[in-house]
Amino acid sequence: MSRPIKRSLTLKGHRTSVSLEDDFWRAFRNISEEKSLPINALAAEIDAARDLDTGLASAIRLYVLHHYQTKANSG
């Protein structure tokens, strides 16, 4: 298991960073490609939907988990 690495994103015109493990970052990028969305656009959607008590990196991890759980349950 890799350690989290800081990754840069742009949300609402402002640079921010999230610390994600390589596996989560790859999965997040794959989902953005599946949806034909730039990664910053997908991050903005996740950011807008998250609870204020949930950090962006955690929200991305939960989004990735939910995405693949939903896929597994529908196939």
N, CA, C and O of each residue as an XYZ file, in Angstrom:
300
protein
N       0.862     -1.182      0.000
C       0.000      0.000      0.000
C       0.902      1.236      0.000
O       1.835      1.344      0.796
N       0.605      2.152     -0.898
C       1.424      3.362     -1.000
C       0.970      4.413      0.010
O      -0.160      4.398      0.498
N       1.881      5.310      0.299
C       1.554      6.438      1.172
C       0.856      7.503      0.336
O       1.090      7.593     -0.869
N       0.000      8.312      0.960
C      -0.656      9.387      0.208
C       0.374     10.370     -0.360
O       1.379     10.683      0.279
N       0.098     10.841     -1.564
C       0.935     11.828     -2.241
C       0.063     13.040     -2.536
O      -1.091     12.885     -2.935
N       0.592     14.239     -2.347
C      -0.165     15.455     -2.658
C      -0.343     15.582     -4.155
O       0.616     15.470     -4.918
N      -1.572     15.816     -4.570
C      -1.925     16.002     -5.976
C      -2.614     17.357     -6.112
O      -3.388     17.752     -5.240
N      -2.342     18.053     -7.179
C      -2.924     19.377     -7.398
C      -4.199     19.285     -8.224
O      -4.288     18.515     -9.181
N      -5.174     20.078     -7.835
C      -6.440     20.198     -8.550
C      -6.811     21.681     -8.604
O      -6.303     22.486     -7.823
N      -7.691     22.027     -9.525
C      -8.223     23.389     -9.593
C      -9.724     23.308     -9.394
O     -10.426     22.652    -10.163
N     -10.215     23.976     -8.358
C     -11.640     24.021     -8.055
C     -12.089     25.464     -8.026
O     -11.526     26.283     -7.300
N     -13.104     25.775     -8.814
C     -13.641     27.136     -8.875
C     -12.531     28.155     -9.143
O     -12.533     29.246     -8.574
N     -11.595     27.795    -10.005
C     -10.520     28.702    -10.384
C      -9.383     28.811     -9.388
O      -8.452     29.588     -9.602
N      -9.434     28.053     -8.310
C      -8.392     28.113     -7.279
C      -7.669     26.773     -7.184
O      -8.295     25.713     -7.210
N      -6.353     26.835     -7.075
C      -5.547     25.628     -6.913
C      -5.710     25.102     -5.501
O      -5.732     25.862     -4.533
N      -5.825     23.793     -5.405
C      -5.872     23.129     -4.109
C      -5.144     21.803     -4.260
O      -4.823     21.383     -5.372
N      -4.895     21.167     -3.168
C      -4.240     19.864     -3.260
C      -4.953     18.874     -2.359
O      -5.552     19.232     -1.345
N      -4.869     17.615     -2.765
C      -5.409     16.517     -1.974
C      -4.312     15.471     -1.845
O      -3.497     15.301     -2.752
N      -4.295     14.788     -0.745
C      -3.337     13.709     -0.539
C      -4.054     12.380     -0.739
O      -4.915     11.991      0.050
N      -3.675     11.692     -1.820
C      -4.298     10.410     -2.153
C      -3.234      9.373     -2.475
O      -2.179      9.692     -3.023
N      -3.522      8.146     -2.130
C      -2.663      7.031     -2.477
C      -2.729      6.823     -3.998
O      -3.716      7.190     -4.635
N      -1.677      6.237     -4.568
C      -1.617      6.010     -6.011
C      -2.837      5.251     -6.532
O      -3.384      5.605     -7.577
N      -3.266      4.218     -5.818
C      -4.406      3.413     -6.277
C      -5.685      4.246     -6.365
O      -6.438      4.130     -7.332
N      -5.929      5.080     -5.363
C      -7.120      5.927     -5.401
C      -6.997      6.980     -6.500
O      -7.980      7.269     -7.183
N      -5.826      7.550     -6.681
C      -5.632      8.557     -7.723
C      -5.871      7.939     -9.106
O      -6.546      8.536     -9.944
N      -5.321      6.747     -9.343
C      -5.517      6.071    -10.633
C      -7.007      5.771    -10.859
O      -7.535      5.994    -11.948
N      -7.660      5.273     -9.832
C      -9.090      4.953     -9.952
C      -9.899      6.229    -10.216
O     -10.823      6.216    -11.029
N      -9.564      7.310     -9.546
C     -10.234      8.592     -9.733
C     -10.053      9.081    -11.175
O     -11.005      9.546    -11.801
N      -8.834      8.973    -11.695
C      -8.564      9.374    -13.085
C      -9.333      8.469    -14.053
O      -9.875      8.950    -15.048
N      -9.382      7.176    -13.772
C     -10.122      6.245    -14.636
C     -11.603      6.588    -14.673
O     -12.225      6.552    -15.735
N     -12.167      6.917    -13.524
C     -13.584      7.287    -13.466
C     -13.824      8.558    -14.275
O     -14.810      8.643    -15.007
N     -12.945      9.539    -14.156
C     -13.124     10.782    -14.916
C     -13.075     10.495    -16.420
O     -13.824     11.095    -17.192
N     -12.200      9.583    -16.834
C     -12.132      9.207    -18.250
C     -13.393      8.463    -18.680
O     -13.921      8.712    -19.764
N     -13.882      7.545    -17.829
C     -15.135      6.823    -18.113
C     -16.285      7.784    -18.343
O     -17.114      7.581    -19.230
N     -16.325      8.827    -17.540
C     -17.412      9.803    -17.604
C     -17.142     10.907    -18.617
O     -17.969     11.801    -18.799
N     -15.985     10.850    -19.278
C     -15.568     11.892    -20.233
C     -15.603     13.276    -19.597
O     -16.049     14.251    -20.202
N     -15.120     13.332    -18.357
C     -15.047     14.592    -17.618
C     -13.593     14.887    -17.275
O     -12.850     13.980    -16.899
N     -13.184     16.139    -17.399
C     -11.854     16.474    -16.883
C     -11.810     16.177    -15.382
O     -12.816     16.310    -14.685
N     -10.661     15.785    -14.905
C     -10.543     15.406    -13.493
C     -10.926     16.562    -12.566
O     -11.496     16.334    -11.499
N     -10.619     17.793    -12.963
C     -10.999     18.948    -12.136
C     -12.510     19.123    -12.072
O     -13.039     19.548    -11.046
N     -13.214     18.800    -13.164
C     -14.678     18.897    -13.166
C     -15.287     17.845    -12.241
O     -16.226     18.133    -11.498
N     -14.751     16.631    -12.289
C     -15.249     15.585    -11.394
C     -14.949     15.952     -9.937
O     -15.795     15.767     -9.062
N     -13.765     16.463     -9.684
C     -13.416     16.894     -8.322
C     -14.358     18.002     -7.853
O     -14.747     18.031     -6.685
N     -14.725     18.910     -8.750
C     -15.646     19.999     -8.387
C     -17.026     19.448     -8.034
O     -17.671     19.939     -7.108
N     -17.484     18.420     -8.775
C     -18.774     17.793     -8.454
C     -18.734     17.148     -7.072
O     -19.667     17.292     -6.282
N     -17.658     16.446     -6.793
C     -17.502     15.784     -5.494
C     -17.420     16.821     -4.388
O     -18.013     16.655     -3.322
N     -16.682     17.889     -4.647
C     -16.522     18.969     -3.663
C     -17.873     19.607     -3.341
O     -18.174     19.874     -2.177
N     -18.678     19.850     -4.363
C     -19.978     20.490     -4.156
C     -20.945     19.593     -3.382
O     -21.803     20.090     -2.653
N     -20.810     18.273     -3.538
C     -21.745     17.334     -2.911
C     -21.318     16.891     -1.514
O     -22.114     16.299     -0.785
N     -20.071     17.169     -1.131
C     -19.577     16.626      0.136
C     -20.089     17.422      1.331
O     -20.440     18.598      1.232
N     -20.114     16.727      2.460
C     -20.428     17.330      3.751
C     -19.280     18.256      4.142
O     -18.124     17.950      3.850
N     -19.564     19.348      4.776
C     -18.497     20.262      5.193
C     -17.551     19.631      6.211
O     -16.417     20.080      6.374
N     -18.020     18.592      6.891
C     -17.174     17.891      7.867
C     -16.258     16.856      7.222
O     -15.397     16.283      7.889
N     -16.442     16.617      5.928
C     -15.649     15.620      5.214
C     -14.603     16.319      4.361
O     -14.935     17.195      3.562
N     -13.349     15.939      4.523
C     -12.285     16.511      3.706
C     -12.418     16.067      2.260
O     -13.033     15.042      1.970
N     -11.838     16.844      1.354
C     -11.949     16.537     -0.063
C     -11.311     15.189     -0.402
O     -11.887     14.415     -1.167
N     -10.145     14.900      0.147
C      -9.496     13.613     -0.141
C     -10.381     12.449      0.313
O     -10.523     11.461     -0.407
N     -10.967     12.562      1.490
C     -11.868     11.505      1.977
C     -13.096     11.394      1.089
O     -13.550     10.287      0.799
N     -13.636     12.519      0.655
C     -14.803     12.505     -0.224
C     -14.467     11.821     -1.553
O     -15.291     11.080     -2.090
N     -13.273     12.059     -2.084
C     -12.857     11.407     -3.326
C     -12.724      9.900     -3.110
O     -13.183      9.110     -3.935
N     -12.097      9.502     -1.999
C     -11.968      8.065     -1.710
C     -13.343      7.397     -1.620
O     -13.553      6.321     -2.180
N     -14.271      8.036     -0.918
C     -15.618      7.477     -0.775
C     -16.338      7.422     -2.122
O     -17.071      6.473     -2.399
N     -16.131      8.425     -2.946
C     -16.727      8.451     -4.284
C     -16.211      7.275     -5.119
O     -16.987      6.574     -5.768
N     -14.896      7.071     -5.091
C     -14.278      5.962     -5.829
C     -14.840      4.635     -5.321
O     -15.228      3.782     -6.120
N     -14.886      4.455     -4.010
C     -15.409      3.224     -3.425
C     -16.856      2.993     -3.863
O     -17.210      1.899     -4.303
N     -17.685      4.027     -3.739
C     -19.095      3.909     -4.109
C     -19.240      3.586     -5.602
O     -20.073      2.761     -5.978
N     -18.446      4.223     -6.438
C     -18.497      3.990     -7.878
C     -18.264      2.518     -8.198
O     -19.024      1.911     -8.952
N     -17.218      1.955     -7.625
C     -16.884      0.557     -7.926
C     -17.815     -0.429     -7.227
O     -18.047     -1.519     -7.749
N     -18.355     -0.077     -6.061
C     -19.341     -0.949     -5.418
C     -20.619     -1.004     -6.257
O     -21.207     -2.070     -6.443
N     -21.031      0.140     -6.750
C     -22.231      0.205     -7.588
C     -22.046     -0.605     -8.862
O     -22.940     -1.335     -9.288
N     -20.879     -0.463     -9.455
C     -20.551     -1.219    -10.677
C     -20.579     -2.725    -10.408
O     -21.113     -3.489    -11.212
N     -20.014     -3.146     -9.293
C     -19.951     -4.578     -8.940
C     -21.353     -5.124     -8.685
O     -21.649     -6.261     -9.053
N     -22.208     -4.335     -8.064
C     -23.557     -4.797     -7.720
C     -24.508     -4.801     -8.914
O     -25.527     -5.491     -8.897
N     -24.172     -4.027     -9.955
C     -25.075     -3.965    -11.112
C     -24.673     -4.958    -12.197
O     -25.398     -5.131    -13.177
N     -23.522     -5.613    -12.032
C     -23.039     -6.527    -13.071
C     -23.240     -7.911    -12.690
O     -22.892     -8.817    -13.447
